[in-house]
Amino acid sequence: MKKTILALIILLIITQISASAKAKTTKDSTDIKVMINNRQVILKQAPLISKDLILLPLTEVATQLGATVSWDGRVVINKNNYEIILPLESKSAFIDRQVFFMEQIPLIEQGHVMVSLRFISEIFGVKPDWDKEHALINITTNGDSAKLPQANNNNTNHVDKYYQLYDIIIGPSVGPNYEDAKNYVLKEGLLKEVKDIQKTYIGFNEAGSYETMVTGLDANKQEKLIWLSQDPYIGEISLSEIVSKKSGLSQEEILAILQENSIDAVNIKKLYIAPFENQINWFIIAEQDENQYFVRIDYYSGEIIEETVIAS
């Protein structure tokens, strides 16, 4: 019994010491004062220190610097006609179709997105002065907000150790690979069972941009068609369109419409469904009578929206 009581006393002492140490760490970070253009700013969420980096509440500081911050699953910062996208749980952020990597993944503290002082200085073009002795940050604006340095030629090692800046990606946009597409629809609960995955090109250009289409059954055993795109910079997969297969025309119905317009099924080279200009369409490429036919049909109504004939 005495040994049990002694063990409990020791455990209590260790817990109190740990709590005291934690409180001291928190106090050290919250003692930091923030000034903008030599005027102290009172923040609802105090600065933090993480891995020797000073973190500031993004929304509060951005607002003080004349920006607006919104949320659409990512943090979106708007300032001087620039839009800065900051996905959470990632070191990457991008502005004006250029990407750079932060030295610290944003943290969430009491509902506030916390970012490094360095990130603030780069994004808003401000000069931060850190007075360690007095635990004081003075942020000075210089009128060059949200202007990133130019990307370097080798695309790998920027002279600044804190981030790497990448050139604009040129070329067609593409959907995720088949395995990533399958994992995405299952993880997000869009489908319970995947039946097929394929590329669907934007328009008739098979050398151009495409999205990845996944077909399968949802939780209610309804067959769905899903199109996914992928951000070329950060690799983020997003949902472009989702429709019920039975809500539109079947392949057999499309073949009947084509037959009515003198295009035989045996001459069809490509037949697929894809989003285009805010519509879901059937796309048909056929070769008949030494001509090429490019036909686009509304998925729901069967209306022929586009029909182009090219003589061979």
VEXLO-54024 format. One record per residue (C-alpha): x, y, z. Coordinates in nm, 3 decimals, m for minus. Each point is the difference from the previous one (the first is absolute). Layout:
N
SITE         x         y         z
SITE         X         Y         Z
...
END
This chain:
312
SITE         x         y         z
SITE     0.000     0.000     0.000
SITE     0.282     0.238     0.092
SITE     0.176    m0.077    m0.330
SITE    m0.318     0.080    m0.192
SITE    m0.044     0.335     0.178
SITE     0.368     0.086    m0.061
SITE    m0.035    m0.082    m0.370
SITE    m0.307     0.223    m0.027
SITE     0.185     0.287     0.173
SITE     0.295    m0.034    m0.240
SITE    m0.236    m0.009    m0.301
SITE    m0.176     0.314     0.127
SITE     0.330     0.184     0.040
SITE     0.111    m0.097    m0.354
SITE    m0.335     0.113    m0.143
SITE     0.027     0.337     0.175
SITE     0.355     0.050    m0.124
SITE    m0.107    m0.084    m0.357
SITE    m0.297     0.235     0.019
SITE     0.220     0.276     0.136
SITE     0.251    m0.048    m0.282
SITE    m0.278     0.005    m0.258
SITE    m0.145     0.318     0.149
SITE     0.343     0.163    m0.010
SITE     0.042    m0.090    m0.368
SITE    m0.340     0.147    m0.080
SITE     0.076     0.314     0.203
SITE     0.329     0.050    m0.183
SITE    m0.180     0.005    m0.335
SITE    m0.294     0.215     0.109
SITE     0.228     0.273     0.138
SITE     0.089     0.106    m0.354
SITE    m0.138     0.341    m0.094
SITE    m0.089     0.082    m0.361
SITE     0.021     0.346    m0.152
SITE    m0.090     0.110    m0.353
SITE     0.168     0.321    m0.114
SITE     0.102     0.070     0.361
SITE    m0.357    m0.035     0.130
SITE    m0.076    m0.287     0.236
SITE    m0.270    m0.242    m0.117
SITE    m0.204    m0.194     0.256
SITE    m0.058    m0.350    m0.135
SITE    m0.272    m0.236     0.118
SITE     0.240    m0.289    m0.050
SITE     0.349     0.068     0.129
SITE     0.307    m0.097    m0.207
SITE     0.153    m0.342     0.050
SITE     0.346    m0.143    m0.033
SITE     0.036    m0.334    m0.177
SITE     0.334    m0.154    m0.092
SITE     0.169     0.338     0.052
SITE    m0.245     0.164    m0.239
SITE    m0.234     0.282     0.098
SITE    m0.358    m0.070    m0.107
SITE    m0.265     0.272    m0.031
SITE    m0.380    m0.023    m0.044
SITE    m0.044     0.041    m0.375
SITE    m0.347     0.155    m0.015
SITE     0.066     0.263     0.265
SITE     0.332     0.109    m0.145
SITE    m0.121    m0.014    m0.362
SITE    m0.299     0.220     0.087
SITE     0.232     0.254     0.162
SITE     0.200     0.002    m0.325
SITE    m0.308     0.075    m0.211
SITE    m0.074    m0.351    m0.127
SITE    m0.311    m0.215     0.025
SITE     0.004    m0.365     0.100
SITE    m0.267    m0.256    m0.083
SITE    m0.041    m0.376     0.022
SITE    m0.117    m0.249    m0.265
SITE     0.172    m0.310     0.132
SITE     0.325     0.194    m0.042
SITE     0.106     0.340     0.125
SITE    m0.046     0.262    m0.272
SITE     0.174     0.337     0.045
SITE    m0.086     0.295    m0.224
SITE     0.213     0.314    m0.018
SITE     0.066     0.249    m0.281
SITE    m0.163    m0.224    m0.265
SITE     0.212    m0.295     0.106
SITE    m0.152    m0.325     0.124
SITE     0.217    m0.211     0.225
SITE    m0.112    m0.360     0.057
SITE     0.114    m0.174     0.316
SITE    m0.106    m0.365     0.033
SITE     0.020    m0.123     0.358
SITE     0.207    m0.303     0.098
SITE     0.252     0.094    m0.268
SITE     0.318     0.205    m0.022
SITE    m0.093     0.125    m0.347
SITE    m0.187     0.316    m0.087
SITE    m0.044     0.172    m0.331
SITE    m0.064     0.342    m0.144
SITE    m0.044     0.113    m0.357
SITE     0.059    m0.361    m0.119
SITE     0.335    m0.023     0.174
SITE     0.071    m0.226     0.292
SITE     0.236     0.023     0.292
SITE     0.055    m0.221     0.302
SITE    m0.017     0.131     0.352
SITE     0.235    m0.104     0.276
SITE    m0.293    m0.088     0.229
SITE    m0.337    m0.162    m0.066
SITE    m0.273     0.236     0.128
SITE    m0.122    m0.085     0.348
SITE    m0.351     0.035     0.139
SITE    m0.009     0.157     0.346
SITE    m0.334     0.077     0.166
SITE    m0.164     0.023    m0.344
SITE     0.270     0.232    m0.140
SITE     0.225    m0.091    m0.295
SITE     0.356     0.069     0.111
SITE     0.270     0.064    m0.260
SITE     0.365     0.090     0.025
SITE     0.122     0.358     0.016
SITE     0.205    m0.077    m0.310
SITE    m0.313    m0.099    m0.191
SITE    m0.164     0.332     0.098
SITE     0.301     0.196    m0.120
SITE     0.019    m0.179    m0.337
SITE    m0.370     0.009    m0.079
SITE    m0.065     0.359     0.101
SITE     0.336     0.145    m0.098
SITE     0.059     0.139     0.349
SITE     0.314     0.033     0.209
SITE    m0.015    m0.168     0.342
SITE     0.246     0.100     0.271
SITE     0.039    m0.240     0.291
SITE     0.128     0.142     0.327
SITE     0.073    m0.318     0.193
SITE     0.115     0.180     0.314
SITE    m0.334     0.180     0.039
SITE    m0.212    m0.273    m0.168
SITE    m0.126     0.253    m0.252
SITE    m0.087    m0.031    m0.372
SITE    m0.037     0.317    m0.205
SITE    m0.145    m0.055    m0.349
SITE     0.067     0.286    m0.241
SITE    m0.198     0.028    m0.322
SITE     0.175     0.113    m0.316
SITE    m0.274     0.006    m0.264
SITE     0.115    m0.310    m0.186
SITE    m0.257    m0.244     0.136
SITE    m0.033    m0.344    m0.152
SITE     0.282     0.018    m0.252
SITE     0.197    m0.321    m0.008
SITE     0.356    m0.024    m0.133
SITE     0.039    m0.144    m0.348
SITE     0.047    m0.374    m0.026
SITE     0.354    m0.113    m0.056
SITE     0.104    m0.201    m0.303
SITE     0.080    m0.335     0.155
SITE    m0.334    m0.018     0.186
SITE     0.156    m0.175     0.298
SITE     0.226     0.206     0.221
SITE    m0.095     0.357     0.071
SITE     0.272     0.221     0.145
SITE    m0.229     0.049     0.300
SITE     0.000    m0.306     0.225
SITE    m0.359     0.054     0.115
SITE    m0.185    m0.082    m0.317
SITE     0.033    m0.125    m0.353
SITE    m0.180     0.193    m0.270
SITE    m0.124    m0.179    m0.310
SITE    m0.070     0.124    m0.352
SITE    m0.347    m0.001    m0.147
SITE    m0.093    m0.348    m0.120
SITE    m0.067     0.010    m0.372
SITE    m0.197    m0.268    m0.179
SITE    m0.329    m0.186     0.028
SITE    m0.162    m0.055     0.336
SITE    m0.052    m0.362     0.095
SITE    m0.208    m0.203     0.240
SITE     0.141    m0.226     0.274
SITE     0.141    m0.341    m0.083
SITE    m0.237    m0.293     0.025
SITE     0.114    m0.123     0.341
SITE    m0.021     0.345     0.159
SITE    m0.340     0.057    m0.160
SITE    m0.132    m0.326     0.140
SITE     0.134     0.073     0.348
SITE    m0.150     0.350    m0.007
SITE    m0.357    m0.101    m0.085
SITE     0.004    m0.279     0.257
SITE     0.154     0.212     0.276
SITE    m0.242     0.287    m0.062
SITE    m0.297    m0.238     0.003
SITE    m0.102     0.092    m0.355
SITE    m0.009    m0.367    m0.097
SITE    m0.011    m0.329     0.185
SITE     0.111    m0.205    m0.299
SITE     0.210     0.106    m0.299
SITE    m0.087    m0.161    m0.334
SITE     0.209     0.188    m0.256
SITE     0.253     0.285    m0.034
SITE     0.095     0.182    m0.320
SITE     0.130     0.326    m0.141
SITE    m0.255     0.239    m0.149
SITE     0.148     0.279    m0.209
SITE    m0.122     0.358     0.003
SITE    m0.176     0.036    m0.332
SITE     0.128    m0.219    m0.283
SITE     0.370     0.071     0.051
SITE     0.162    m0.328     0.102
SITE     0.337     0.170     0.031
SITE    m0.138     0.262     0.235
SITE    m0.132     0.028     0.351
SITE    m0.201    m0.278     0.157
SITE    m0.179    m0.097     0.319
SITE    m0.016    m0.342     0.158
SITE    m0.345    m0.160    m0.003
SITE    m0.090    m0.259     0.260
SITE    m0.319    m0.205    m0.025
SITE    m0.145    m0.218     0.272
SITE    m0.271    m0.055     0.258
SITE    m0.070     0.232     0.292
SITE    m0.128    m0.099     0.345
SITE    m0.355    m0.028    m0.141
SITE     0.109    m0.229    m0.286
SITE    m0.055     0.282    m0.248
SITE     0.246     0.014    m0.288
SITE     0.186     0.332    m0.012
SITE     0.237     0.168    m0.242
SITE     0.269     0.211     0.165
SITE     0.261     0.228    m0.157
SITE     0.312     0.101     0.192
SITE     0.263     0.264    m0.067
SITE     0.340     0.046     0.163
SITE     0.180     0.322     0.087
SITE     0.328    m0.003    m0.199
SITE     0.190     0.180     0.276
SITE    m0.093    m0.167     0.325
SITE    m0.154    m0.323    m0.129
SITE    m0.332     0.066     0.172
SITE    m0.285    m0.206    m0.149
SITE    m0.341     0.163    m0.027
SITE    m0.346    m0.098    m0.118
SITE    m0.099     0.158    m0.333
SITE    m0.338    m0.163    m0.066
SITE    m0.214    m0.286     0.126
SITE    m0.317    m0.128    m0.166
SITE    m0.229    m0.300     0.024
SITE     0.040    m0.228    m0.300
SITE    m0.374    m0.064    m0.028
SITE    m0.074     0.375    m0.009
SITE     0.139     0.030    m0.353
SITE    m0.021    m0.178    m0.333
SITE     0.147    m0.347    m0.033
SITE     0.253    m0.104    m0.262
SITE    m0.274    m0.186    m0.186
SITE    m0.211     0.316    m0.019
SITE     0.298     0.199    m0.128
SITE     0.067    m0.261    m0.269
SITE    m0.364     0.030    m0.108
SITE     0.032     0.379    m0.031
SITE     0.316    m0.039    m0.205
SITE    m0.171    m0.256    m0.225
SITE    m0.279     0.250    m0.062
SITE     0.271     0.240    m0.116
SITE     0.152    m0.259    m0.234
SITE     0.299    m0.092     0.218
SITE     0.032    m0.377     0.038
SITE     0.117    m0.152     0.328
SITE     0.271    m0.206    m0.173
SITE     0.169     0.322    m0.113
SITE     0.032     0.151     0.349
SITE     0.360     0.026     0.120
SITE    m0.054     0.180     0.332
SITE    m0.307     0.026     0.222
SITE     0.016     0.149     0.349
SITE    m0.173     0.228     0.251
SITE     0.175     0.310     0.138
SITE    m0.068     0.346     0.144
SITE     0.041     0.288    m0.242
SITE    m0.098     0.367     0.035
SITE    m0.212    m0.064     0.311
SITE    m0.184    m0.287    m0.169
SITE     0.023    m0.378     0.000
SITE     0.031    m0.125    m0.358
SITE     0.043    m0.312    m0.203
SITE     0.302     0.034    m0.230
SITE     0.012    m0.203    m0.319
SITE     0.281    m0.028    m0.256
SITE    m0.087    m0.202    m0.310
SITE     0.154    m0.072    m0.340
SITE    m0.246    m0.065    m0.281
SITE    m0.009     0.053    m0.377
SITE     0.358     0.134     0.011
SITE    m0.108     0.271     0.243
SITE     0.068     0.058     0.369
SITE    m0.297     0.087     0.221
SITE     0.027     0.181     0.333
SITE    m0.336     0.000     0.175
SITE    m0.092     0.137     0.344
SITE    m0.338    m0.094     0.147
SITE    m0.164     0.128     0.320
SITE     0.013    m0.278     0.259
SITE    m0.352     0.067     0.128
SITE    m0.206     0.114    m0.298
SITE     0.167    m0.169    m0.296
SITE     0.028     0.331    m0.182
SITE     0.288     0.015    m0.250
SITE     0.198     0.302     0.118
SITE     0.288    m0.025    m0.242
SITE     0.063    m0.196    m0.320
SITE     0.315     0.056    m0.202
SITE     0.084    m0.192    m0.317
SITE     0.354    m0.001    m0.136
SITE     0.064    m0.141    m0.345
SITE     0.294    m0.236    m0.020
END
